[in-house]
Amino acid sequence: MTDMTERNRTDSPDSEKEAGRKPTKRGGGDPASRGRTTIADGVVEKIAGLAARDVVGVHAMGSGMSRTIGAMRDRVPGTSSKSVTRGVKAEVGEVQTALDLEIVVDYGVSIADVARDVRENVVAAVERMTGLEVVEVNVAVSDVKLPEEEDEEPESRLQ
């Protein structure tokens, strides 16, 4: 045999298996670990806003001024309905996030219980959907909705 034939025989994939060596993989490992995922602050704010609104005792999100401005904006044709990010501010890092929520609670409910339930619901939803660790959820109660108060968003006179 010539030297070239001998070299080709030892460099073949079959000879690598026989010698106990693994063929090198291309692409750098597990496909799930290639690249990185970034999540915008607005995405986390939407998830947190929806999760907070699901809690019994939360009447609305945001301060009185932001709710008033939002109600006017909602009346403009072509704009989306209620802003789910109203009253929510998120700071998102690579692996962690922190949230500030401003809520209005219904009169008669335990504010401490509502705040605890909001935290639990928001943390569960954000961590499940984004994989980010929620390091804190600050809840500020800006108002209490009394039973006799009218909503700031009056019903339309048109049917």
Secondary structure as a PSIPRED ss2 file (coil, helix, strand):
# PSIPRED VFORMAT (PSIPRED V4.0)

   1 M C   1.000  0.000  0.000
   2 T C   1.000  0.000  0.000
   3 D H   0.000  1.000  0.000
   4 M H   0.000  1.000  0.000
   5 T H   0.000  1.000  0.000
   6 E H   0.000  1.000  0.000
   7 R H   0.000  1.000  0.000
   8 N H   0.000  1.000  0.000
   9 R H   0.000  1.000  0.000
  10 T H   0.000  1.000  0.000
  11 D H   0.000  1.000  0.000
  12 S C   1.000  0.000  0.000
  13 P H   0.000  1.000  0.000
  14 D H   0.000  1.000  0.000
  15 S H   0.000  1.000  0.000
  16 E H   0.000  1.000  0.000
  17 K H   0.000  1.000  0.000
  18 E H   0.000  1.000  0.000
  19 A C   1.000  0.000  0.000
  20 G C   1.000  0.000  0.000
  21 R C   1.000  0.000  0.000
  22 K C   1.000  0.000  0.000
  23 P C   1.000  0.000  0.000
  24 T C   1.000  0.000  0.000
  25 K C   1.000  0.000  0.000
  26 R C   1.000  0.000  0.000
  27 G C   1.000  0.000  0.000
  28 G C   1.000  0.000  0.000
  29 G C   1.000  0.000  0.000
  30 D C   1.000  0.000  0.000
  31 P H   0.000  1.000  0.000
  32 A H   0.000  1.000  0.000
  33 S H   0.000  1.000  0.000
  34 R C   1.000  0.000  0.000
  35 G C   1.000  0.000  0.000
  36 R C   1.000  0.000  0.000
  37 T C   1.000  0.000  0.000
  38 T C   1.000  0.000  0.000
  39 I C   1.000  0.000  0.000
  40 A C   1.000  0.000  0.000
  41 D H   0.000  1.000  0.000
  42 G H   0.000  1.000  0.000
  43 V H   0.000  1.000  0.000
  44 V H   0.000  1.000  0.000
  45 E H   0.000  1.000  0.000
  46 K H   0.000  1.000  0.000
  47 I H   0.000  1.000  0.000
  48 A H   0.000  1.000  0.000
  49 G H   0.000  1.000  0.000
  50 L H   0.000  1.000  0.000
  51 A H   0.000  1.000  0.000
  52 A H   0.000  1.000  0.000
  53 R H   0.000  1.000  0.000
  54 D C   1.000  0.000  0.000
  55 V C   1.000  0.000  0.000
  56 V C   1.000  0.000  0.000
  57 G C   1.000  0.000  0.000
  58 V E   0.000  0.000  1.000
  59 H E   0.000  0.000  1.000
  60 A E   0.000  0.000  1.000
  61 M E   0.000  0.000  1.000
  62 G C   1.000  0.000  0.000
  63 S C   1.000  0.000  0.000
  64 G H   0.000  1.000  0.000
  65 M H   0.000  1.000  0.000
  66 S H   0.000  1.000  0.000
  67 R H   0.000  1.000  0.000
  68 T H   0.000  1.000  0.000
  69 I H   0.000  1.000  0.000
  70 G H   0.000  1.000  0.000
  71 A H   0.000  1.000  0.000
  72 M H   0.000  1.000  0.000
  73 R H   0.000  1.000  0.000
  74 D H   0.000  1.000  0.000
  75 R H   0.000  1.000  0.000
  76 V C   1.000  0.000  0.000
  77 P C   1.000  0.000  0.000
  78 G C   1.000  0.000  0.000
  79 T C   1.000  0.000  0.000
  80 S C   1.000  0.000  0.000
  81 S C   1.000  0.000  0.000
  82 K C   1.000  0.000  0.000
  83 S C   1.000  0.000  0.000
  84 V C   1.000  0.000  0.000
  85 T C   1.000  0.000  0.000
  86 R C   1.000  0.000  0.000
  87 G C   1.000  0.000  0.000
  88 V E   0.000  0.000  1.000
  89 K E   0.000  0.000  1.000
  90 A E   0.000  0.000  1.000
  91 E E   0.000  0.000  1.000
  92 V E   0.000  0.000  1.000
  93 G C   1.000  0.000  0.000
  94 E C   1.000  0.000  0.000
  95 V C   1.000  0.000  0.000
  96 Q E   0.000  0.000  1.000
  97 T E   0.000  0.000  1.000
  98 A E   0.000  0.000  1.000
  99 L E   0.000  0.000  1.000
 100 D E   0.000  0.000  1.000
 101 L E   0.000  0.000  1.000
 102 E E   0.000  0.000  1.000
 103 I E   0.000  0.000  1.000
 104 V E   0.000  0.000  1.000
 105 V E   0.000  0.000  1.000
 106 D E   0.000  0.000  1.000
 107 Y C   1.000  0.000  0.000
 108 G C   1.000  0.000  0.000
 109 V C   1.000  0.000  0.000
 110 S C   1.000  0.000  0.000
 111 I H   0.000  1.000  0.000
 112 A H   0.000  1.000  0.000
 113 D H   0.000  1.000  0.000
 114 V H   0.000  1.000  0.000
 115 A H   0.000  1.000  0.000
 116 R H   0.000  1.000  0.000
 117 D H   0.000  1.000  0.000
 118 V H   0.000  1.000  0.000
 119 R H   0.000  1.000  0.000
 120 E H   0.000  1.000  0.000
 121 N H   0.000  1.000  0.000
 122 V H   0.000  1.000  0.000
 123 V H   0.000  1.000  0.000
 124 A H   0.000  1.000  0.000
 125 A H   0.000  1.000  0.000
 126 V H   0.000  1.000  0.000
 127 E H   0.000  1.000  0.000
 128 R H   0.000  1.000  0.000
 129 M H   0.000  1.000  0.000
 130 T H   0.000  1.000  0.000
 131 G C   1.000  0.000  0.000
 132 L C   1.000  0.000  0.000
 133 E E   0.000  0.000  1.000
 134 V E   0.000  0.000  1.000
 135 V E   0.000  0.000  1.000
 136 E E   0.000  0.000  1.000
 137 V E   0.000  0.000  1.000
 138 N E   0.000  0.000  1.000
 139 V E   0.000  0.000  1.000
 140 A E   0.000  0.000  1.000
 141 V E   0.000  0.000  1.000
 142 S E   0.000  0.000  1.000
 143 D E   0.000  0.000  1.000
 144 V E   0.000  0.000  1.000
 145 K E   0.000  0.000  1.000
 146 L C   1.000  0.000  0.000
 147 P C   1.000  0.000  0.000
 148 E C   1.000  0.000  0.000
 149 E C   1.000  0.000  0.000
 150 E C   1.000  0.000  0.000
 151 D C   1.000  0.000  0.000
 152 E C   1.000  0.000  0.000
 153 E C   1.000  0.000  0.000
 154 P C   1.000  0.000  0.000
 155 E C   1.000  0.000  0.000
 156 S C   1.000  0.000  0.000
 157 R C   1.000  0.000  0.000
 158 L C   1.000  0.000  0.000
 159 Q C   1.000  0.000  0.000
